[in-house]
Amino acid sequence: MDKDTWLILFTALGAVGTIVAPIIAWRLSKERQEERNRQSLASIISKAPALIKPGDWAGKSTLEMGPQNYKGDYAVKCHFEVKEDRILSGEYTYWVDQLSNSPITTSCPATLSLRGGFNDGRFMTLWLESRDPNNTHFGIMILELAANKKRLTGVWVGFGLNAGAFVAGSVQLDRQ
């Protein structure tokens, strides 16, 4: 082969490489992202040891963003189970019928399943969801454990079945 043939061949290979290399890189990064997405955030966060013992916690929640800008306090209760010294599961029960003049109507108490774990020692992330798969009712709660390990305080956001809208607020729970 003469010099011009080699030049054409290398130019063609360079052009193909310029086109193919980004496609291959994109596909590999997409596969890596899909793998990361398969790992639930709960399993990542739950690698920290659970800093609470199984049992009941009770307190109040404040609805700070609800339908028609309604706000108010109501009673809540959590029952935590600890599995494998890391993963939390349990129930979150609330009584929104205690809200006076509320646009939210519900039969109370209402109970959601919860799961989650600790992150960075004193912080806990919980996912809440309806026990009934036909109900769209879910949320996430981020809590901080007090130094004495007897109080959890934090915030929550979710979609309320009875409110029919996004809701958000704060919560304080004390060990029972």
C-alpha positions as CSV (number, residue, x, y, z in Angstrom):
1,M,0.0,0.0,0.0
2,D,1.2,3.4,-0.8
3,K,1.3,6.4,1.5
4,D,-2.1,7.9,0.4
5,T,-3.9,4.6,1.0
6,W,-2.5,4.4,4.6
7,L,-3.5,8.0,5.1
8,I,-7.1,7.3,3.9
9,L,-7.2,4.1,6.0
10,F,-6.1,5.9,9.2
11,T,-8.4,8.9,8.6
12,A,-11.4,6.5,8.1
13,L,-10.5,4.6,11.3
14,G,-10.1,7.9,13.2
15,A,-13.5,9.0,12.0
16,V,-15.1,5.7,13.0
17,G,-13.4,5.9,16.4
18,T,-14.6,9.4,16.8
19,I,-18.2,8.3,16.2
20,V,-18.1,4.9,18.0
21,A,-16.1,5.8,21.1
22,P,-18.7,8.2,22.6
23,I,-21.5,5.6,21.9
24,I,-19.5,2.9,23.7
25,A,-18.8,5.3,26.6
26,W,-22.4,6.4,26.8
27,R,-23.6,2.8,26.9
28,L,-21.1,1.8,29.6
29,S,-22.1,4.8,31.8
30,K,-25.8,4.0,31.2
31,E,-25.2,0.4,32.4
32,R,-23.3,1.7,35.5
33,Q,-26.1,4.2,36.3
34,E,-28.8,1.4,35.9
35,E,-26.8,-0.7,38.3
36,R,-26.7,2.1,40.9
37,N,-30.4,2.7,40.5
38,R,-31.0,-1.0,41.3
39,Q,-29.5,-0.5,44.7
40,S,-32.2,1.1,46.8
41,L,-31.3,4.1,48.8
42,A,-32.6,2.3,51.9
43,S,-29.9,-0.4,51.5
44,I,-27.2,2.2,51.2
45,I,-28.4,4.2,54.2
46,S,-29.1,1.1,56.3
47,K,-25.4,0.2,56.4
48,A,-25.0,2.3,59.6
49,P,-25.9,0.5,62.8
50,A,-29.3,1.2,64.3
51,L,-28.9,3.4,67.3
52,I,-32.3,2.7,68.8
53,K,-33.8,-0.3,70.3
54,P,-37.1,-1.8,69.0
55,G,-40.1,-0.3,70.6
56,D,-42.7,2.5,70.6
57,W,-42.2,6.2,70.2
58,A,-45.0,8.8,70.4
59,G,-45.4,12.5,69.9
60,K,-46.8,15.1,67.6
61,S,-46.6,16.1,64.0
62,T,-47.3,19.5,62.6
63,L,-48.9,19.7,59.2
64,E,-47.1,22.7,57.7
65,M,-48.1,22.4,54.1
66,G,-51.5,20.9,53.3
67,P,-54.6,21.4,51.2
68,Q,-55.8,25.0,51.2
69,N,-52.7,26.0,53.2
70,Y,-54.2,24.3,56.3
71,K,-51.8,23.9,59.2
72,G,-52.2,22.1,62.6
73,D,-50.9,19.6,65.1
74,Y,-51.9,16.0,65.6
75,A,-50.8,12.9,67.5
76,V,-48.4,10.3,66.0
77,K,-46.9,7.0,67.1
78,C,-44.2,4.9,65.7
79,H,-43.4,1.3,66.4
80,F,-39.8,0.3,65.3
81,E,-38.4,-3.1,64.6
82,V,-34.7,-3.5,64.2
83,K,-33.4,-6.3,61.9
84,E,-29.8,-7.3,61.4
85,D,-28.8,-4.5,63.8
86,R,-29.3,-2.0,60.9
87,I,-32.6,-2.0,59.0
88,L,-35.6,-0.5,60.6
89,S,-39.2,-1.5,59.8
90,G,-42.4,-0.9,61.6
91,E,-45.5,1.2,61.6
92,Y,-46.3,4.9,61.7
93,T,-49.8,5.8,63.0
94,Y,-51.4,9.2,63.0
95,W,-54.7,10.8,64.0
96,V,-55.4,13.7,61.6
97,D,-59.0,13.8,62.8
98,Q,-57.6,15.8,65.7
99,L,-57.1,18.8,63.4
100,S,-59.8,21.3,64.0
101,N,-61.6,22.8,61.0
102,S,-59.5,20.6,58.7
103,P,-60.3,20.1,55.0
104,I,-58.8,16.6,55.4
105,T,-61.3,13.9,56.1
106,T,-60.2,10.4,57.2
107,S,-61.1,7.5,59.4
108,C,-58.6,7.5,62.2
109,P,-56.2,6.3,63.2
110,A,-54.4,5.7,59.9
111,T,-51.3,3.5,59.8
112,L,-48.5,3.4,57.2
113,S,-45.7,0.8,56.9
114,L,-42.2,2.2,57.4
115,R,-38.7,1.1,56.5
116,G,-35.3,2.8,56.5
117,G,-32.2,3.1,58.5
118,F,-29.5,5.3,60.1
119,N,-27.1,7.5,58.1
120,D,-24.0,9.1,59.6
121,G,-24.7,8.1,63.2
122,R,-27.6,10.2,64.4
123,F,-29.7,10.7,61.3
124,M,-32.4,8.4,60.2
125,T,-34.3,8.2,56.9
126,L,-37.6,6.4,56.8
127,W,-39.9,5.6,53.8
128,L,-43.6,5.5,54.6
129,E,-46.2,3.8,52.4
130,S,-49.7,2.6,52.5
131,R,-50.3,-1.0,53.4
132,D,-53.0,-1.1,50.7
133,P,-51.3,-1.2,47.2
134,N,-54.5,0.4,45.8
135,N,-54.0,3.6,47.8
136,T,-51.6,6.3,46.7
137,H,-50.2,7.3,50.1
138,F,-46.5,7.6,50.7
139,G,-43.7,9.8,52.1
140,I,-40.2,10.2,53.4
141,M,-39.2,11.3,56.8
142,I,-35.7,12.5,57.9
143,L,-35.1,12.4,61.6
144,E,-32.3,13.3,64.0
145,L,-31.7,11.3,67.2
146,A,-31.0,13.4,70.3
147,A,-27.8,12.9,72.2
148,N,-29.7,11.1,75.0
149,K,-31.3,8.8,72.4
150,K,-34.8,9.5,73.7
151,R,-36.1,11.9,71.2
152,L,-36.3,12.0,67.4
153,T,-37.1,15.3,65.6
154,G,-37.3,16.0,61.9
155,V,-39.3,16.7,58.8
156,W,-41.5,14.8,56.4
157,V,-43.0,15.2,53.0
158,G,-45.3,13.0,51.0
159,F,-48.6,12.5,49.2
160,G,-51.6,12.3,51.5
161,L,-54.4,9.9,50.5
162,N,-57.0,11.8,52.4
163,A,-55.6,15.2,51.5
164,G,-55.4,14.2,47.9
165,A,-52.3,16.4,47.6
166,F,-48.7,16.8,48.6
167,V,-48.3,17.4,52.3
168,A,-45.3,18.3,54.5
169,G,-44.5,19.0,58.1
170,S,-42.4,18.4,61.1
171,V,-42.5,15.6,63.7
172,Q,-41.2,15.1,67.2
173,L,-41.2,11.6,68.8
174,D,-40.2,10.5,72.3
175,R,-39.2,7.0,73.4
176,Q,-42.0,5.4,75.4
